[in-house]
Amino acid sequence: MDKSHPAGIGRHREKSGEPLLARRLGPFDATMIVMGGIIGAGIFVNPSVVAQRVNTPALMIIAWLIGGFIALLGALVYAELATLRPEVGGQYAYLRDAYHPIVAFLYGWSLLLVVQTGGMAGAAIIFGRYFQELSGIAVSEQLVAVLTLFALTIVNCMGVRAGSNLQSGLMLTKLVAIALLIVAGLALTGAATSSTHGAKGTASLTGLAAAMVPVIFAYGGWQTATFVSGEMRDSRRDLPKALFIGVAGVIVIYSLVAYTCLRALGMNALASTPTPASEVMRHAWGATGAKIIAYGIAISTVGFLSQSILTAPRVYYAMARDGVFFKSVGYVSRNTKVPVIAIVLQGVWAAVVAWTGTYEQILNYVVTIDVLFFGLTGASLIIFRARARPDQQTRERLARVPLHPISTGIFVLACWTVALATLIAQPINAGIGVVMLAIGAFIYPLWRFRSLRPER
């Protein structure tokens, strides 16, 4: 018996004749999933938020570089974890094996009810907002959001290859939109001044710390590629490579976008506009340019939604297989080889959240819980390294975190600092996530009791 799991809880056992998840994803698919999980609508908006919190160009660029460094550390940590635990569920499996099944359950619970579906609902509402502007159709953004979520859910129920192809196509399209923004902004003759007169931010470390919250939020999402490790042809080889290449590519893209917005608009104008990408394109190509980037933002948002719907249901699938969630959620279609019930459950709940809330209300309670589990996952690598026998330190390891445990500790500390800062700044909204965790802690014993009962 695997001693890291209590009886009846832990690694799921596949029954003879049951369909399993199909291993159809290669290194390109994995890289596109990594980048698609990071690049959403945030990079088109967050440069303005960062500029509001720091009033010097140097600190603004430094904030994006520090955020990229933290994300790269996280990618290296997850890359090693992926070689150690290539099972279905990714982050869920790491937490389950390092700590106790209840920690993994709470992660999956919060992913379904707070983090993943909340982020999906918020992104879908952004898409609905841009759909209204671009189409001119008088329809509520919530209705557009719900219909978009349902459409992408159906596509992903058709199979992992169909969902991955859609994700890869949307990822390449959004990269083209970002490239247009960078080229148009840098090509502007007569760069804007970088005067900080009248800026609300601060040049101190306090301002930099405040700016790190939207920066790290913008860099989040790369970890979701680990959810589909069980559907990669060779996850030990391909996933670490995809994590490193994908995150490194996003660091370059984000830094260029931040610099482009700063150069084209200047610090004051950048801090005062809620739509910096549209302003840059309007300066460069007029109303046509603003409309082009609006299409790009809409596509980027749909790409993020597609990636979310493709990856996260594998966590709920793993929970069901571990006996700590509805058994039906672990059902895999014999035709498409994907967890259809898990995908539909996530899509329906995200649609409910999108229909009943606003973008601001939804995202305010997501950040604290998200980075809390980032830190716990990073700390799990320290635990796995300590448990490993001497012969395991060099065997079956295709990726190792350099300067461990210092580098891993920096990542963990950074995540928990952001969690604490968000809890202090938004105690009511962050408290919603904490309450959801507490409810999950009460529910978990019921699921465990059910799983321990002998089957009749």
C-alpha angles and dihedrals in degrees: 000000000000102000093204091074132056116241113287093010128088132038109032121237117229114224120226113266095016115128114248131207111279119243100223105131122103134191095278091051090049093050092050090049091052094050093040091054091055106037110069131129093302098085090057091055111023098071085072093050091050091049089054091057100044121038101200126077091224094057091047093055091042090054092056092046092050090048089051091049091053091047091050091051088051091050091052090049092049091045091059091043089053091058092047097045111023092165127127112277100043109200090023090058093047093053093044094052097041100046124003134308090255090065090052091045092053089050093052091042093053091042091058099040103031123005109037101029091041091053091045092050092049092049091047090053090052088053090049090052093053092042089059093050096045098042100035089219114147099232130127117261090229092059092049089048093052094047091048092051091050093048094051091045090057092049092052091048087062091071143293092269093055091047093045093049091052090047093050092048093050091046093054091046093052090048088057090051091050091048089054090051093050095045094045093047096047091045093059110117114232107023117230119259119260096220113154096200109141095007115150096214130086133239092219130100087258090065091046091051090051090049092054092070096069091035095055090042089055091050094050123106105063090105092068090076087072089064091072097044088114089062097050119103091228111006095173091060104029105039098058090047092048093048094052097042093042097049093042089052092050091050089057092046095047094046091050092048092050092048092046093052091046094049095044099044107021125229098285097047091043092053093048100050123078091201107048096163092054091047092053092050091045090054090049105039106006123230091339091058092049090051092049093054090046088060088048092052091048091051091046090054093050088048091055090049092049091051092048094050091047098051116029099058087070087070093055088046090054091048091053091048089051089055096245098107139038108309092225091063087069091060114124120199113243090216104044099023093222131119095258098176092050091050093049093046091054093045094050094048092047088051090052091051092047092049095049103038145047127241094253094047093049100049098042093076098040104072101062096053093041097056092039089065091041088062093045090051092050090051089052089070089060088053094048092049091051092050095048119107117235092257090052093056092077102022126090093359116131095165132034129182109244118235092012128202093024095053092043090048091053090053093049093047092048092052095049091045090057090047092052093044091052092047091052094045096043107024096160098046094040088048090065089065091047091052091051089053091051091052089051091052090057093046097048096075089056092055092046091051090052092050093050094053112101114253115247 
